[in-house]
Amino acid sequence: MDKRYGISKWPDVKMINEKMDRLVNDRIYEINPKAMENYLSYFDTKCKGSKALIEEARKYIPGGVQHNLAFNYPFPLAIDRAEGAYLYDVDGNRYVDYLQAGGPTLLGSNYKPVTDKVLEVIKDHSPVTGLFHEYELKLAKIINENMPWVEQYRCLASGTEADMVAIRVARTFTGKERIVKVGGAYHGWSDQLVYSLHIPYTKTFEAHGIPSELSANTTEGYPGDIESLRKVLEENERAGGTAAVLIEPFGPESGTRMAEFDYCTKVRELCDEFDALLIFDEVVTAFRAGPGGAQGYFNVRPDLTVFGKIVAGGFPMAGGIGGREDIMSCLAAGVQAGKKRAYVGGTLTANPLSCAAGYYAIKEIVEQDAARKAGENGDKLCAGIQKLIDKYELPFVVWNIGSILHFEVSGVMYLSVTDPDIFKKIPARQHNIEKFGAALTANGIITLAGSRIYTSMADNDDTIEETLKGFEDVFQNIER
């Protein structure tokens, strides 16, 4: 394994699943009411500026914020700036930042060598030209240099858009209609992929405002179960075949539901057997896993790769799609009039500012060995949290895939649709996570939805020690 990859070992999937089964079938472990009251008082006394801004924002913005990740309990924080390993809110409070803008700031936030280059580009070239600029080529080339199976690359505006384009290209190239995803996986919010989000086999439960016929050609396999996928492909074969299998290579929700190490290899073999394209959604794993992404780590070739925020280094234009030249040629407009192609637009998706940000961020990630450093920080933090779980004899589960940590206190995404009380259990277990996230925030720690942690190159022994103190403060207040 290339030493630049940030994953020191693949987690024990069987052990994680056994622990998660116990957790999801156990009672909810609550923070004791007095301690929770103290944690919530932090927001009322220390975050008055945030509270006032959010109250005003609710008059003009649905829910008061523009992105789902900001809907935090008891109310969203208004952030003034992000710097290195920290976030600072408008009230001057400092937090260790494990949200990392949803994952892309592997170098740490506002990384000066990249920011300075982007400012030069704005000054010398303009942030947008409307036509081709050299940095579009620079970005595509550096992606290809590190991920050779991405023979051609197309800039897009987001991971959601990239997933949407990927399945359109797959259908155009193969002439087939059916798409297979993995239950519980998130591939953005486009009509055809809001299907069995978070929990397998919930199908269109969260597809409000989307006609059911739009996901009629979307099907799913069970997480990590290769025989489940085979069965779906066989069923599709009798109905005209499968255009593509779309997977997160670490498992649904960035490895919230883990798969065995050889799962991607087996999926590749099935796709070849059933003449379906394999799409890797590397919105989180590209460059965070290492310079070659998850495909380089596993040495498995996808036909198409979906990219997210990291291809713009955390700047706008946060997505793209790449892959085999013959497949990607379906996106070539203005060439060979009359040729069958997937219609895709986006006037500002490839602009000098964003392409330069992506180019220099990837360049720094590779040169600074950022994935390995962030992965080592992830290993240290995961080991520290596990030690605290053992110390306080709690049923919580923690594991990491390099710089991606999963911390489960209620196991809401492991609930089963076969449970007749599932829709009663979801709100209670989800609110438990929200309260835990609030308690961590009151201890100066920001995570993604209270249950996922992204470490970065900017983390160090001090930030990890600070984090573990916060976790211990909460653990010692869990009701026995």
C-alpha positions, 0 to 999 in steps of 0.5 A, spaced: 500 500 500 502 506 498 504 510 504 501 516 502 494 513 503 491 515 510 488 508 512 492 504 517 488 498 517 481 496 515 476 496 520 473 489 523 466 489 520 464 483 523 465 486 530 462 493 528 456 490 526 455 486 532 456 492 536 451 496 532 446 490 533 447 490 541 446 498 541 440 499 536 437 493 540 439 497 547 435 502 550 437 509 549 443 512 553 441 519 555 445 525 558 442 526 565 437 532 565 441 536 570 447 536 565 443 537 559 440 543 562 447 546 563 450 544 556 444 548 553 445 554 558 451 554 554 447 556 548 443 561 552 449 565 555 455 564 550 451 564 544 447 570 544 449 573 537 448 567 534 441 566 537 439 573 535 442 572 528 438 566 527 432 568 529 432 574 524 434 569 519 428 565 520 424 571 517 428 571 510 431 563 510 427 557 511 429 554 517 434 560 518 440 557 514 441 555 507 444 548 508 442 542 512 448 541 516 447 547 519 441 545 522 444 544 529 440 543 536 438 547 540 439 552 534 444 553 529 451 557 530 453 563 526 460 562 524 465 568 523 471 564 521 474 558 519 482 557 521 486 551 521 483 546 525 478 551 529 471 554 527 470 561 531 463 563 532 460 571 532 460 571 539 468 569 539 467 562 542 472 557 539 471 550 537 475 544 534 472 543 527 471 536 525 465 538 520 471 540 515 465 543 511 462 537 510 469 533 509 473 537 503 478 541 507 483 536 509 489 541 509 485 545 514 480 551 513 483 557 510 489 554 508 494 560 506 498 557 500 491 555 497 488 561 499 493 566 496 493 563 490 486 563 489 487 571 491 492 571 485 487 568 480 482 573 482 486 579 481 490 577 475 484 573 471 477 574 474 473 569 478 469 567 472 470 568 464 464 565 461 469 561 456 475 556 457 480 558 462 487 554 463 486 552 470 480 547 467 486 543 464 490 544 470 485 541 474 483 535 470 490 533 469 492 533 476 486 529 477 488 524 472 495 524 474 493 521 481 487 517 479 489 515 472 482 511 471 479 518 471 481 519 463 477 525 462 474 530 467 468 534 467 467 540 472 460 541 475 457 545 481 456 539 486 456 532 488 448 532 487 449 534 480 455 530 479 451 523 481 445 526 477 450 526 471 453 520 472 447 516 472 444 520 465 451 518 462 451 511 464 444 510 461 446 514 455 452 510 454 449 503 455 442 504 452 439 501 459 435 505 464 435 501 471 440 504 476 442 500 482 444 503 489 446 501 496 440 502 501 442 507 506 447 511 501 446 518 500 448 520 493 445 527 493 438 530 493 436 529 485 429 526 484 431 519 482 436 518 488 432 520 493 431 513 495 432 509 501 436 514 504 439 513 511 436 506 512 435 501 507 429 499 504 425 505 506 425 507 498 421 513 497 420 515 505 423 521 504 421 523 497 416 528 498 415 532 492 417 527 488 413 523 483 414 516 485 415 514 477 421 518 477 425 513 481 421 507 478 428 505 475 432 505 481 433 499 485 437 497 491 442 492 494 443 491 502 449 494 504 455 490 504 451 484 501 454 481 495 449 476 494 443 481 495 446 485 489 447 479 485 439 478 486 437 485 484 442 485 477 439 478 476 432 481 476 434 487 472 436 483 467 430 480 466 427 487 465 432 490 460 439 490 464 442 495 469 445 501 466 450 502 472 451 500 480 452 506 484 456 505 490 460 509 496 466 505 496 467 505 503 460 503 504 453 508 505 454 514 509 462 514 508 462 508 511 457 508 517 455 501 514 461 498 513 463 493 507 468 488 507 475 490 504 474 486 498 467 488 497 468 493 491 472 488 488 466 483 488 462 489 485 466 490 479 466 483 478 458 483 478 458 489 473 463 486 468 458 479 469 452 483 468 455 488 463 453 494 467 457 500 469 460 501 476 460 508 478 464 510 485 461 516 489 468 519 491 465 525 494 468 524 501 473 519 499 477 522 493 484 525 496 481 524 503 483 516 503 489 518 499 492 521 492 488 515 488 482 516 492 478 509 494 479 506 487 487 507 488 486 504 495 482 498 493 486 498 486 479 497 483 477 501 477 470 504 476 468 506 470 465 513 472 467 517 478 463 522 482 467 528 485 464 533 491 467 539 495 474 537 495 475 538 487 474 546 489 478 545 495 472 547 499 471 553 494 465 554 490 463 549 484 464 543 489 463 537 484 465 533 478 465 527 474 470 523 471 472 516 468 473 512 461 474 516 455 469 513 451 464 514 456 465 521 458 465 522 450 457 522 451 458 529 455 462 532 449 457 538 446 458 541 439 462 535 437 459 531 431 453 534 430 447 529 431 451 524 436 447 521 442 450 525 448 447 526 455 445 533 455 448 537 461 450 544 462 453 549 467 455 556 465 459 557 471 461 550 473 468 551 471 471 558 472 478 560 474 477 561 481 474 554 483 479 550 478 485 554 481 482 552 488 482 545 486 488 544 483 492 548 488 489 544 494 490 537 490 497 539 489 498 541 496 494 535 499 499 530 495 506 534 497 504 535 504 502 528 505 495 530 508 491 524 507 496 520 511 497 526 516 490 526 517 489 519 518 494 518 523 490 524 527 484 520 526 487 513 529 489 517 535 482 520 536 479 514 535 483 510 540 482 515 545 474 515 544 474 508 545 479 508 551 473 512 554 468 508 552 471 502 555 473 506 562 465 508 562 463 502 560 458 505 555 455 501 549 457 506 544 461 504 538 467 508 534 471 506 528 475 510 523 477 509 516 483 513 516 481 521 517 473 519 517 471 517 524 464 514 526 461 515 533 454 512 534 450 513 540 443 511 538 444 507 531 439 510 528 441 508 521 441 501 523 434 501 525 430 495 520 424 496 516 422 490 519 421 493 526 414 495 526 416 501 531 421 504 526 418 510 525 417 511 532 424 510 534 427 514 529 425 521 532 427 519 539 434 516 537 435 522 532 434 527 538 438 523 542 444 524 537 442 531 537 443 532 544 449 529 544 452 533 539 449 539 543 453 537 549 459 536 545 458 543 542 458 546 549 465 543 550 468 546 544 467 541 539 463 541 532 462 534 529 457 532 523 450 531 525 453 529 532 456 522 529 461 523 524 468 526 525 473 528 519 480 530 522 485 534 518 492 535 517 491 541 521 489 537 527 495 535 532 496 532 539 493 539 542 486 539 539 486 531 540 487 532 547 482 538 547 477 533 544 478 527 548 476 532 555 470 534 552 468 527 550 469 525 557 465 530 560 459 528 556 461 520 558 461 522 565 454 525 565 451 519 561 445 516 565 447 509 568 
